[in-house]
Amino acid sequence: MIEEFVPGRELTVGILGGEALPVGEIIPEHELFDYECKYRPGMAQEIFPADLPAPASSSVQQLARAAHVGLGMRDFSRIDFILDGDGVPWCLEANALPGLTANSLLPKAALAAGISFPSLCHRLAEMALRRARPGQTTS
C-alpha cells in the first residue's frame, strides 16, 4: 500500500458505547509516532483533551463516530487522525481492539471524560454482558 504523507498533528478519538470521548493529541519525540515513541516511556506526550478549538474537536469526534458505525464496530474503538495545516482531519486508522492498559490511549481518553480505569473496565464488561444476554440488566 502506498499513501501520501500528510504532515500535521496526530489526534486520537476513543469511542465508548457509541459516544466519542475527548479528543487526544499525540506529540512524538521523533517526526513520526513510531514503535519507539509508542512503547518507550518519555518518547511521546499524550495530551487529553487536546488543545483544539471546540468546532475542530466536535468535527473530529463526529468523524470518529461515523467511522466506528460505518465499520460495524461495537462497544468501543479508537480512531486516529492527522489534522493537516489547513485544519482538515485525515483518518489514519480505526482500532477495533485498542490497548486497555491503564497507560493506553483509550483509558486516558476515558479518564479525561471522568471515567476511571476500573469504571471503564466495568462498563466494557456490562456492554458485553448485555449483548450476551439481551433484555437482562446488570448490577
BAMI-422870 format. One record per residue (C-alpha): residue in three letters; x, y, z; residue number from 1. Coordinates in Angstrom, 2 decimals, padded with zeros to 5 digits, always signed. Each point is the difference from the previous one (the first is absolute). Layout:
BEGIN
PT code      xx      yy      zz pos
PT  Ala       X       Y       Z NUM
...
//
This chain:
BEGIN
PT code      xx      yy      zz pos
PT  Met +000.00 +000.00 +000.00   1
PT  Ile +001.23 +003.46 -000.84   2
PT  Glu -001.52 +003.17 +001.38   3
PT  Glu +000.85 +003.66 +000.07   4
PT  Phe +001.84 +001.29 +003.07   5
PT  Val -002.12 +002.66 +001.69   6
PT  Pro +001.87 +002.06 +002.56   7
PT  Gly -001.94 +001.33 +002.95   8
PT  Arg -001.20 -000.64 +003.51   9
PT  Glu -000.75 -003.59 +001.00  10
PT  Leu -003.39 -000.32 +001.68  11
PT  Thr -001.87 -002.94 +001.48  12
PT  Val -003.64 -000.45 +000.95  13
PT  Gly -001.30 -002.82 +002.14  14
PT  Ile -003.55 -001.22 -000.48  15
PT  Leu -001.78 -001.54 +002.97  16
PT  Gly -003.53 -001.30 -000.32  17
PT  Gly -000.52 +002.01 -003.18  18
PT  Glu +001.11 +003.28 +001.56  19
PT  Ala +003.22 +001.83 -000.82  20
PT  Leu +002.39 +000.62 +002.88  21
PT  Pro +002.13 +003.17 +000.17  22
PT  Val +002.46 +000.41 -002.87  23
PT  Gly +003.62 -000.71 +000.90  24
PT  Glu +003.18 +001.19 -001.65  25
PT  Ile +003.19 -002.03 -000.32  26
PT  Ile +003.22 +001.99 -000.25  27
PT  Pro +002.90 -002.38 -000.76  28
PT  Glu +003.67 +000.74 +000.62  29
PT  His +000.73 -001.22 -003.56  30
PT  Glu -001.57 +001.37 -003.16  31
PT  Leu -002.39 -002.97 +000.00  32
PT  Phe -001.78 -001.84 +002.80  33
PT  Asp +002.04 -003.16 -000.53  34
PT  Tyr +000.41 -003.15 +002.10  35
PT  Glu +002.62 +001.58 +002.25  36
PT  Cys -002.15 +003.07 +000.67  37
PT  Lys -003.01 -002.15 +000.72  38
PT  Tyr +001.59 -002.47 +002.41  39
PT  Arg +003.03 +001.71 +001.51  40
PT  Pro -000.84 +002.24 +002.98  41
PT  Gly +000.63 +003.69 -000.58  42
PT  Met +000.08 -000.26 -003.81  43
PT  Ala -003.43 +001.59 -000.55  44
PT  Gln -002.38 +002.35 +001.73  45
PT  Glu -003.62 -001.14 +000.05  46
PT  Ile -002.23 +002.98 +000.76  47
PT  Phe -003.65 -000.47 +000.98  48
PT  Pro -001.95 +002.00 -000.88  49
PT  Ala +001.89 +001.38 -002.98  50
PT  Asp +000.45 +003.75 -000.22  51
PT  Leu -002.42 +000.53 -002.89  52
PT  Pro -002.79 +002.48 -000.68  53
PT  Ala -003.39 -001.48 +000.91  54
PT  Pro -001.20 -000.18 -003.64  55
PT  Ala +003.12 -001.96 -001.02  56
PT  Ser -000.40 -002.44 +002.91  57
PT  Ser -003.67 -000.49 -000.80  58
PT  Ser +000.74 -000.61 -003.68  59
PT  Val +002.66 -002.63 +000.73  60
PT  Gln -002.30 -001.69 +002.55  61
PT  Gln -002.82 -000.15 -002.58  62
PT  Leu +002.35 -001.52 -002.57  63
PT  Ala +001.21 -002.56 +002.55  64
PT  Arg -003.59 -001.01 +000.84  65
PT  Ala -000.79 -000.29 -003.73  66
PT  Ala +003.04 -002.25 -000.55  67
PT  His -000.94 -002.12 +003.05  68
PT  Val -003.56 -000.50 -001.25  69
PT  Gly +000.93 -000.32 -003.67  70
PT  Leu +002.50 -002.75 +000.74  71
PT  Gly -002.53 -001.91 +002.11  72
PT  Met +001.99 +000.28 +003.21  73
PT  Arg -001.72 -000.51 +003.33  74
PT  Asp +000.52 +000.98 +003.64  75
PT  Phe +003.30 +001.86 -000.45  76
PT  Ser +002.69 +000.98 -002.47  77
PT  Arg +002.66 +002.64 -000.55  78
PT  Ile +000.24 +001.99 -003.21  79
PT  Asp +003.22 +001.86 -000.85  80
PT  Phe +000.38 +003.11 -002.17  81
PT  Ile +002.51 +002.49 -001.33  82
PT  Leu -001.20 +003.60 +000.11  83
PT  Asp +001.78 +001.71 -002.88  84
PT  Gly +001.19 +003.61 -000.08  85
PT  Asp -003.31 +001.13 -001.50  86
PT  Gly -001.97 -001.61 +002.84  87
PT  Val -001.21 -002.93 -002.12  88
PT  Pro -000.12 -003.33 +001.88  89
PT  Trp +001.32 -003.07 -001.84  90
PT  Cys -000.96 -003.38 +001.43  91
PT  Leu +003.09 -002.17 +000.52  92
PT  Glu -001.53 -003.13 +001.45  93
PT  Ala -002.80 -001.53 +002.00  94
PT  Asn +001.01 -002.18 +002.93  95
PT  Ala -002.62 -002.64 +000.73  96
PT  Leu +001.94 -001.25 +003.00  97
PT  Pro +001.96 +002.93 +001.45  98
PT  Gly +002.33 -000.45 +002.93  99
PT  Leu -001.67 -000.33 +003.39 100
PT  Thr +002.81 +000.43 +002.48 101
PT  Ala -000.26 +002.88 +002.45 102
PT  Asn +002.58 +001.82 -002.17 103
PT  Ser -001.68 -000.62 -003.37 104
PT  Leu -001.65 +002.75 -002.01 105
PT  Leu -003.64 -001.11 +000.37 106
PT  Pro +000.16 -000.08 +003.82 107
PT  Lys +001.68 +003.43 -000.04 108
PT  Ala -002.84 +001.36 -002.12 109
PT  Ala -002.53 -001.57 +002.35 110
PT  Leu +001.74 +001.58 +002.99 111
PT  Ala -000.24 +003.40 -001.72 112
PT  Ala -003.77 -000.65 -000.14 113
PT  Gly -000.06 -000.79 +003.72 114
PT  Ile -000.02 -003.79 -000.40 115
PT  Ser +002.58 -001.77 +002.18 116
PT  Phe +001.83 -003.06 -001.29 117
PT  Pro -001.98 -002.40 +002.25 118
PT  Ser -003.26 +001.67 -001.10 119
PT  Leu +001.03 -000.31 -003.65 120
PT  Cys +000.67 -003.71 +000.44 121
PT  His -003.34 -000.43 +001.77 122
PT  Arg -001.86 +001.81 -002.81 123
PT  Leu +001.66 -002.16 -002.65 124
PT  Ala -000.95 -003.15 +001.89 125
PT  Glu -003.60 +001.25 +000.37 126
PT  Met -000.26 +000.67 -003.74 127
PT  Ala +001.25 -003.51 -000.78 128
PT  Leu -002.41 -001.55 +002.51 129
PT  Arg -002.98 +001.92 -001.45 130
PT  Arg +000.92 -001.28 -003.45 131
PT  Ala +000.34 -003.57 +001.32 132
PT  Arg -003.32 +000.17 +001.86 133
PT  Pro -002.34 +002.40 -001.84 134
PT  Gly -002.76 +001.42 +002.14 135
PT  Gln +001.75 -000.63 +003.32 136
PT  Thr +001.50 +002.76 +002.10 137
PT  Thr +003.23 -000.20 +001.96 138
PT  Ser +000.64 +001.26 +003.49 139
//
